[in-house]
Amino acid sequence: MLTGYHVAVIGGDARQIEIIRRLNEWNATVYIAGFDQLNESFTEATDLEFESDQVKKLDAIILPVPGTDDLGQIDGIFSNRIITLSEDWLRQTPEHCQVFTGITNSYLTDLMKKVNRTLHPLMDRDDVAIYNSIPTVEGTIMLVIQHTDYTIHGSKMIVLGLGRVGMSLARIFDHIGADVSVGVRSTKAIARVYEMGLTPIDMNQLDEEDLECDILINTVPHLVVDQHVIKQLPSHALIVDLASKPGGTDFDFATKRGIKAILAPGLPGIVAPKTAGRIIADVMCRILKEKVRKENVHE
C-alpha cells in the first residue's frame, strides 16, 4: 500500500492509465496532468494544478516512458496541451521527491542534477527490461506474421544483439521453429549463443559473415544494419528494428532495395499496455517502499 504518498502522473500513453489505476488501488493520492480527454474516467484522481501548493506534497512524479524531449516538453496521446517540466517547478517539490521515467536524455538528466532530485530511468533496470521483453517478443511475432507470407517455422532468422530483449527473442523464435543466428561482439556472448544451441555471428567481423536470411531483428541502438548487411538480404526479407529511435537500420537503403523495414520501438506500450503499465507501477512501488524502509532503519 502507498497510503500517505502523493504521486503525480504527467502525460503518456495507455500504460499510464494502468499505472494510475494501480496507484489508486494502493491508496496513494494521485494527481494527473495530460489526460484531458479521459479525466472523467479517473474519479479517484485529482487534476494537477501546476501553480498550486500540490507540488509541495509530491513524493514522486511519473513521466511517460519516453520522458521529455530536448526542450523538456512532455508528450501524451490523451491531450493536446503542452506540458513542460521546468526547473522552477521542480525546485518546489520536497527534497525527497523522486522522478520516474522510462528513458532519459541530456535535458532531463541535467535538470535532475540542477534541482538535486533522484531520477529513475526504469528502462535501464534489468528487471524492467526483462519483464518488458515478454510483450516485446509477442509484439515482434505479431509484426512478423503480419508482414510476411511465409511461416516463422523453418525461416532463417538473425537477431542482432543478445541483451535482455535479444536473448528472449532468440529463445522464443527458436522454440517456434525458426533457424536462429545471433549477432554478438564478445567471446562470452558467442559462448552463450553456442550454449543455447543457436548459431553465433561475430559482429566485429560482419564483412566476413553470411548474413542472408528471411527475417532480421535488430536490438542494437546504433547503425548496424547498414548497406553491407542489407545487400545480402533477399527481396522477400523483413527487417524489424526494435532499437529506440532512430533505430539501427539504414531505412533509406532498405527502401531502395525494395526490402520491408519496420522501426518498432516501444512495443510493450502498443501490444500490451496493461501489462507494461503494471510492470512500471510494480517496480516504482518497490523503489518507493525501499526508500522508506532504509530511512526507517537509519532513524
Solvent accessible surface area in square Angstrom, and as a share of the most:
residue,aa,sasa,rsa
1,M,129,0.58
2,L,0,0.00
3,T,85,0.49
4,G,57,0.55
5,Y,34,0.13
6,H,43,0.19
7,V,0,0.00
8,A,0,0.00
9,V,0,0.00
10,I,0,0.00
11,G,2,0.02
12,G,5,0.05
13,D,30,0.15
14,A,32,0.25
15,R,18,0.07
16,Q,2,0.01
17,I,29,0.15
18,E,8,0.04
19,I,0,0.00
20,I,0,0.00
21,R,121,0.44
22,R,49,0.18
23,L,0,0.00
24,N,30,0.15
25,E,110,0.49
26,W,40,0.14
27,N,80,0.41
28,A,11,0.09
29,T,51,0.30
30,V,2,0.01
31,Y,12,0.04
32,I,5,0.02
33,A,4,0.03
34,G,3,0.03
35,F,1,0.00
36,D,77,0.40
37,Q,112,0.50
38,L,46,0.23
39,N,48,0.25
40,E,165,0.74
41,S,81,0.52
42,F,13,0.06
43,T,124,0.72
44,E,125,0.56
45,A,17,0.13
46,T,65,0.38
47,D,75,0.39
48,L,7,0.04
49,E,102,0.46
50,F,33,0.14
51,E,173,0.78
52,S,33,0.21
53,D,91,0.47
54,Q,27,0.12
55,V,1,0.00
56,K,116,0.49
57,K,107,0.46
58,L,0,0.00
59,D,25,0.13
60,A,0,0.00
61,I,0,0.00
62,I,1,0.01
63,L,3,0.02
64,P,4,0.02
65,V,19,0.11
66,P,81,0.51
67,G,3,0.03
68,T,11,0.06
69,D,62,0.32
70,D,106,0.55
71,L,129,0.64
72,G,0,0.00
73,Q,63,0.28
74,I,10,0.05
75,D,112,0.58
76,G,17,0.16
77,I,112,0.57
78,F,27,0.11
79,S,13,0.09
80,N,145,0.74
81,R,116,0.42
82,I,125,0.63
83,I,10,0.05
84,T,64,0.37
85,L,1,0.00
86,S,42,0.27
87,E,57,0.26
88,D,109,0.57
89,W,15,0.05
90,L,0,0.00
91,R,124,0.45
92,Q,83,0.37
93,T,5,0.03
94,P,29,0.18
95,E,147,0.66
96,H,84,0.38
97,C,1,0.01
98,Q,8,0.04
99,V,0,0.00
100,F,1,0.00
101,T,2,0.01
102,G,2,0.02
103,I,74,0.38
104,T,52,0.30
105,N,39,0.20
106,S,80,0.52
107,Y,61,0.23
108,L,0,0.00
109,T,42,0.25
110,D,72,0.37
111,L,8,0.04
112,M,7,0.03
113,K,151,0.64
114,K,123,0.52
115,V,3,0.02
116,N,120,0.62
117,R,26,0.10
118,T,73,0.42
119,L,33,0.16
120,H,34,0.15
121,P,33,0.21
122,L,2,0.01
123,M,37,0.17
124,D,97,0.50
125,R,85,0.31
126,D,90,0.46
127,D,41,0.21
128,V,0,0.00
129,A,11,0.08
130,I,92,0.46
131,Y,104,0.40
132,N,11,0.06
133,S,2,0.01
134,I,107,0.54
135,P,4,0.02
136,T,11,0.07
137,V,6,0.04
138,E,105,0.47
139,G,0,0.00
140,T,0,0.00
141,I,35,0.18
142,M,72,0.32
143,L,19,0.09
144,V,1,0.00
145,I,109,0.55
146,Q,115,0.51
147,H,75,0.34
148,T,25,0.15
149,D,138,0.72
150,Y,61,0.23
151,T,97,0.56
152,I,12,0.06
153,H,125,0.56
154,G,60,0.58
155,S,6,0.04
156,K,70,0.30
157,M,0,0.00
158,I,1,0.01
159,V,0,0.00
160,L,3,0.01
161,G,11,0.11
162,L,30,0.15
163,G,44,0.43
164,R,92,0.34
165,V,38,0.22
166,G,1,0.01
167,M,58,0.26
168,S,19,0.12
169,L,0,0.00
170,A,0,0.00
171,R,99,0.36
172,I,62,0.31
173,F,0,0.00
174,D,52,0.27
175,H,132,0.59
176,I,61,0.31
177,G,25,0.24
178,A,7,0.05
179,D,79,0.41
180,V,4,0.02
181,S,6,0.04
182,V,0,0.00
183,G,0,0.00
184,V,6,0.03
185,R,109,0.40
186,S,55,0.36
187,T,116,0.68
188,K,169,0.72
189,A,20,0.16
190,I,51,0.26
191,A,60,0.46
192,R,115,0.42
193,V,0,0.00
194,Y,167,0.64
195,E,113,0.51
196,M,42,0.19
197,G,66,0.63
198,L,15,0.08
199,T,72,0.42
200,P,44,0.28
201,I,7,0.04
202,D,29,0.15
203,M,9,0.04
204,N,90,0.46
205,Q,85,0.38
206,L,26,0.13
207,D,112,0.58
208,E,137,0.62
209,E,48,0.22
210,D,101,0.52
211,L,2,0.01
212,E,91,0.41
213,C,3,0.02
214,D,30,0.15
215,I,0,0.00
216,L,1,0.00
217,I,0,0.00
218,N,0,0.00
219,T,29,0.17
220,V,18,0.10
221,P,94,0.59
222,H,98,0.44
223,L,107,0.53
224,V,8,0.04
225,V,0,0.00
226,D,53,0.27
227,Q,87,0.38
228,H,63,0.28
229,V,2,0.01
230,I,0,0.00
231,K,125,0.53
232,Q,50,0.22
233,L,3,0.02
234,P,31,0.19
235,S,84,0.54
236,H,92,0.41
237,A,2,0.02
238,L,1,0.01
239,I,0,0.00
240,V,0,0.00
241,D,0,0.00
242,L,22,0.11
243,A,5,0.04
244,S,60,0.39
245,K,158,0.67
246,P,116,0.73
247,G,10,0.10
248,G,0,0.00
249,T,11,0.06
250,D,35,0.18
251,F,51,0.21
252,D,107,0.55
253,F,32,0.13
254,A,0,0.00
255,T,104,0.60
256,K,166,0.70
257,R,81,0.30
258,G,57,0.54
259,I,6,0.03
260,K,103,0.44
261,A,26,0.20
262,I,28,0.14
263,L,61,0.30
264,A,9,0.07
265,P,36,0.23
266,G,38,0.37
267,L,6,0.03
268,P,11,0.07
269,G,11,0.10
270,I,119,0.61
271,V,47,0.27
272,A,23,0.18
273,P,37,0.23
274,K,104,0.44
275,T,64,0.37
276,A,1,0.01
277,G,0,0.00
278,R,101,0.37
279,I,18,0.09
280,I,6,0.03
281,A,0,0.00
282,D,44,0.23
283,V,1,0.00
284,M,1,0.00
285,C,11,0.06
286,R,117,0.43
287,I,22,0.11
288,L,3,0.01
289,K,85,0.36
290,E,66,0.30
291,K,70,0.29
292,V,57,0.33
293,R,128,0.47
294,K,104,0.44
295,E,79,0.36
296,N,87,0.45
297,V,100,0.57
298,H,157,0.70
299,E,172,0.77
